[in-house]
Amino acid sequence: MVRASHAFRYWLTVYRRTWRGTIVISVANPMLFLLGIGLGLGHLVDHGHSATLHGLSYTAFFAPGLLAASAMQTGYIEGGGRVTTAAGPAGSYRNAATTPLEPGEIMAGHLLFIAFRLLTSSAAFVAVMAVFGIGAGWWVLAALPAALLTGLAFAAPAAAWAVGLRSMRNIQAGFRFVLMPMYMFSGTFFALDQLPPGVRLVASALPLSQGVALCRSLSLGTASAPGVAARAGYLLAFVVAGVAVARVTYRRRLHA
């Protein structure tokens, strides 16, 4: 783990030079989405007195879901796209593999940096929620570790898969055909109980659905200990499985 910190510092050094380019995707887009849909469309939903939100304003319902969805997007981009590039012929992984660093340490250092990215971008979003008074007071801060866990639940499996890819086409296809449908049907924009029973059962099993529910219940102060434990455990299982598979796929690719 000590040597993995060297890989983390490398990614942090690169990020110091490129962080401005990540602001739009990781911070500005979700915030504009929150203002446009949450505060704009939200007035129309609230005016209709929709019973499906169980007495919540649409902004209070939507914002934690968007926080989780943004973490998913950041985790996938960092764990998928960045890893594919880094593992390529001219990528940084090839240079790192010639040092005493083991493939598992290269992977761990990169995942630590992805956790840093998730934490900082989610913190900015939570700060905006706090400024607009979205959430139950200080409870909104509890959504930050939930967003981090949600992002890692996508980043770790994505990294395990992406390190073996030879081009970005599969990453783009995964974003279009997997993440976007999940984005739409995981309770971010509307309550899952509006879906037909069969579709609802499938949708509730999606990792983003669990992340949305976890972020929402914590930020609103309605979470129960068993509910938090079950949802966090579900997401943690994706992280652990992703790391376990990544240890194998990184070794295969970097020792090839």
VMD Tcl script that draws the C-alpha trace (Angstrom):
set ca {
  {0.00 0.00 0.00}
  {2.95 2.30 0.67}
  {4.20 1.94 -2.89}
  {0.66 2.40 -4.22}
  {0.86 5.93 -2.82}
  {3.54 6.68 -5.44}
  {1.03 5.88 -8.19}
  {-1.55 8.03 -6.41}
  {0.87 10.96 -6.28}
  {1.54 10.59 -10.00}
  {-2.16 10.90 -10.82}
  {-2.49 13.80 -8.40}
  {0.40 15.60 -10.12}
  {-1.25 15.11 -13.51}
  {-4.55 16.33 -12.11}
  {-2.99 19.57 -10.86}
  {-2.32 20.41 -14.50}
  {-5.64 19.24 -15.93}
  {-8.23 19.82 -13.19}
  {-9.89 22.71 -15.01}
  {-10.97 20.38 -17.81}
  {-12.86 18.15 -15.35}
  {-14.92 20.94 -13.82}
  {-17.53 20.95 -16.59}
  {-18.25 17.20 -16.53}
  {-17.90 16.56 -12.81}
  {-19.24 19.76 -11.28}
  {-20.78 22.28 -13.70}
  {-23.03 19.86 -15.62}
  {-24.65 18.30 -12.52}
  {-25.16 21.72 -10.95}
  {-26.77 23.14 -14.09}
  {-28.93 20.02 -14.24}
  {-29.95 20.60 -10.63}
  {-30.83 24.22 -11.28}
  {-32.61 23.55 -14.57}
  {-34.57 20.41 -13.68}
  {-34.67 20.46 -9.91}
  {-35.50 24.13 -9.41}
  {-37.10 24.77 -12.83}
  {-39.18 21.70 -13.63}
  {-39.58 21.17 -9.90}
  {-41.94 24.15 -9.68}
  {-44.27 22.49 -12.17}
  {-44.18 19.15 -10.34}
  {-44.73 20.81 -6.97}
  {-47.60 22.84 -8.38}
  {-49.30 19.60 -9.43}
  {-49.04 18.31 -5.85}
  {-47.68 14.96 -7.02}
  {-48.45 12.28 -4.44}
  {-45.72 10.07 -5.81}
  {-43.05 12.10 -3.98}
  {-44.61 11.40 -0.58}
  {-44.82 15.04 0.41}
  {-41.32 16.03 -0.72}
  {-40.57 18.93 -2.99}
  {-39.22 17.76 -6.33}
  {-35.90 19.50 -5.69}
  {-35.42 17.66 -2.40}
  {-36.29 14.40 -4.16}
  {-34.18 15.00 -7.26}
  {-30.95 16.46 -5.85}
  {-29.71 13.39 -3.89}
  {-30.52 11.17 -6.87}
  {-28.52 13.42 -9.16}
  {-25.65 13.35 -6.66}
  {-25.54 9.55 -6.88}
  {-25.90 9.58 -10.68}
  {-23.08 12.11 -11.02}
  {-20.85 9.93 -8.86}
  {-21.68 6.98 -11.10}
  {-20.73 8.98 -14.19}
  {-17.46 10.22 -12.68}
  {-16.58 6.73 -11.47}
  {-17.22 5.20 -14.88}
  {-15.31 7.86 -16.80}
  {-12.31 7.70 -14.46}
  {-12.37 3.94 -14.02}
  {-13.21 3.17 -17.63}
  {-11.93 5.82 -20.00}
  {-8.84 6.87 -18.06}
  {-7.80 3.28 -17.41}
  {-8.18 2.32 -21.08}
  {-5.91 5.20 -22.07}
  {-3.41 4.51 -19.30}
  {-3.16 0.82 -20.27}
  {-2.56 1.63 -23.96}
  {0.84 1.41 -25.67}
  {1.71 5.02 -24.87}
  {-0.11 5.08 -21.52}
  {1.33 5.70 -18.08}
  {0.73 2.12 -16.92}
  {3.42 0.85 -19.28}
  {5.99 3.18 -17.77}
  {4.87 2.32 -14.24}
  {5.18 -1.40 -15.00}
  {8.92 -0.97 -15.61}
  {9.40 0.28 -12.05}
  {9.33 -1.84 -8.87}
  {5.56 -1.21 -8.66}
  {3.46 -4.35 -8.93}
  {0.30 -4.34 -11.12}
  {-1.85 -4.49 -7.99}
  {-0.11 -1.42 -6.61}
  {-0.60 0.46 -9.87}
  {-4.29 -0.41 -9.72}
  {-4.61 0.55 -6.04}
  {-2.91 3.91 -6.58}
  {-5.21 4.74 -9.46}
  {-8.31 3.72 -7.50}
  {-7.17 5.93 -4.62}
  {-6.99 8.84 -7.03}
  {-10.46 8.00 -8.40}
  {-11.75 8.03 -4.82}
  {-10.19 11.48 -4.41}
  {-11.92 12.68 -7.59}
  {-15.25 11.30 -6.44}
  {-14.89 12.85 -3.02}
  {-14.01 16.33 -4.27}
  {-16.64 16.50 -7.03}
  {-19.35 15.11 -4.71}
  {-18.32 17.56 -1.98}
  {-18.84 20.47 -4.39}
  {-22.32 19.16 -5.22}
  {-23.21 18.65 -1.55}
  {-22.05 22.20 -0.83}
  {-24.50 23.51 -3.45}
  {-27.28 21.42 -1.90}
  {-26.46 22.95 1.49}
  {-26.46 26.50 0.09}
  {-29.92 25.97 -1.41}
  {-31.19 24.37 1.79}
  {-31.77 20.99 0.12}
  {-31.82 18.21 2.68}
  {-32.44 17.90 6.39}
  {-29.82 20.27 7.76}
  {-26.51 18.62 8.61}
  {-27.86 15.28 7.38}
  {-26.96 16.36 3.85}
  {-23.28 15.81 4.72}
  {-24.01 12.11 5.29}
  {-24.76 11.80 1.57}
  {-21.09 12.49 0.77}
  {-19.68 9.06 1.80}
  {-22.74 7.46 0.17}
  {-21.90 9.18 -3.12}
  {-18.26 8.09 -2.78}
  {-19.32 4.48 -2.29}
  {-21.71 4.69 -5.25}
  {-18.97 6.00 -7.53}
  {-16.50 3.35 -6.44}
  {-19.12 0.64 -7.07}
  {-18.86 1.59 -10.74}
  {-15.20 2.63 -10.89}
  {-13.69 -0.62 -9.60}
  {-15.57 -2.98 -11.97}
  {-15.03 -0.52 -14.84}
  {-11.27 -0.48 -14.20}
  {-11.16 -4.28 -14.03}
  {-12.82 -4.43 -17.45}
  {-11.20 -1.42 -19.12}
  {-7.58 -2.38 -18.44}
  {-7.93 -5.17 -21.01}
  {-9.53 -3.05 -23.74}
  {-7.65 -1.90 -26.83}
  {-9.86 1.06 -27.81}
  {-12.42 3.48 -26.39}
  {-15.29 2.12 -28.47}
  {-16.45 -0.32 -25.82}
  {-16.26 2.38 -23.15}
  {-18.46 4.65 -25.25}
  {-20.89 1.82 -25.97}
  {-21.08 1.00 -22.26}
  {-21.89 4.60 -21.46}
  {-24.58 4.78 -24.13}
  {-26.26 1.40 -23.66}
  {-25.70 0.64 -19.97}
  {-25.14 3.81 -17.96}
  {-27.70 6.02 -19.69}
  {-30.62 3.56 -19.31}
  {-29.54 3.02 -15.69}
  {-29.48 6.79 -15.26}
  {-33.10 6.99 -16.41}
  {-34.54 4.01 -14.52}
  {-32.87 4.07 -11.11}
  {-35.10 6.52 -9.27}
  {-33.11 9.64 -10.10}
  {-35.92 11.48 -11.88}
  {-39.01 9.69 -10.56}
  {-39.94 7.27 -7.81}
  {-39.47 3.59 -8.65}
  {-42.96 2.74 -7.38}
  {-44.29 4.39 -10.54}
  {-42.85 1.55 -12.62}
  {-44.72 -1.71 -13.37}
  {-44.00 -4.39 -10.72}
  {-41.68 -6.51 -12.91}
  {-39.68 -3.54 -14.16}
  {-39.55 -2.12 -10.64}
  {-38.02 -5.33 -9.31}
  {-35.24 -5.23 -11.91}
  {-34.68 -1.49 -11.49}
  {-34.40 -1.74 -7.71}
  {-31.59 -4.30 -8.09}
  {-29.43 -1.88 -10.11}
  {-26.43 -0.51 -8.18}
  {-27.38 3.05 -9.05}
  {-30.85 2.50 -7.55}
  {-29.21 1.49 -4.29}
  {-26.90 4.49 -4.43}
  {-29.78 6.86 -5.14}
  {-31.85 5.43 -2.29}
  {-28.86 5.62 0.08}
  {-28.00 9.23 -0.79}
  {-31.65 10.28 -0.66}
  {-32.48 8.68 2.68}
  {-29.33 10.06 4.31}
  {-29.68 13.59 2.98}
  {-33.33 13.74 4.03}
  {-32.64 12.27 7.46}
  {-35.05 9.36 6.88}
  {-32.45 6.57 6.82}
  {-32.67 3.57 9.11}
  {-29.65 1.59 10.28}
  {-30.78 -1.67 8.61}
  {-31.54 0.15 5.35}
  {-28.19 1.93 5.30}
  {-26.34 -1.29 6.11}
  {-28.13 -3.25 3.38}
  {-27.60 -0.64 0.66}
  {-24.03 0.16 1.65}
  {-23.24 -3.56 1.80}
  {-24.72 -4.08 -1.65}
  {-22.56 -1.31 -3.13}
  {-19.50 -2.45 -1.20}
  {-19.89 -5.91 -2.75}
  {-19.47 -4.32 -6.20}
  {-16.34 -2.51 -5.02}
  {-14.79 -5.65 -3.51}
  {-15.66 -7.78 -6.54}
  {-14.27 -5.12 -8.89}
  {-10.99 -4.87 -6.98}
  {-10.65 -8.67 -6.85}
  {-11.14 -9.02 -10.61}
  {-8.92 -6.00 -11.30}
  {-6.02 -7.62 -9.49}
  {-6.20 -10.42 -12.04}
  {-6.83 -8.34 -15.16}
  {-4.14 -5.78 -14.30}
  {-1.58 -8.53 -13.80}
  {-2.49 -10.15 -17.12}
  {-2.33 -6.89 -19.08}
  {0.75 -5.33 -17.48}
  {2.77 -8.55 -17.47}
  {1.82 -9.36 -21.07}
}
mol new
graphics top color blue
foreach p $ca { graphics top sphere $p radius 0.5 }
foreach p [lrange $ca 0 end-1] q [lrange $ca 1 end] { graphics top cylinder $p $q radius 0.2 }
display resetview
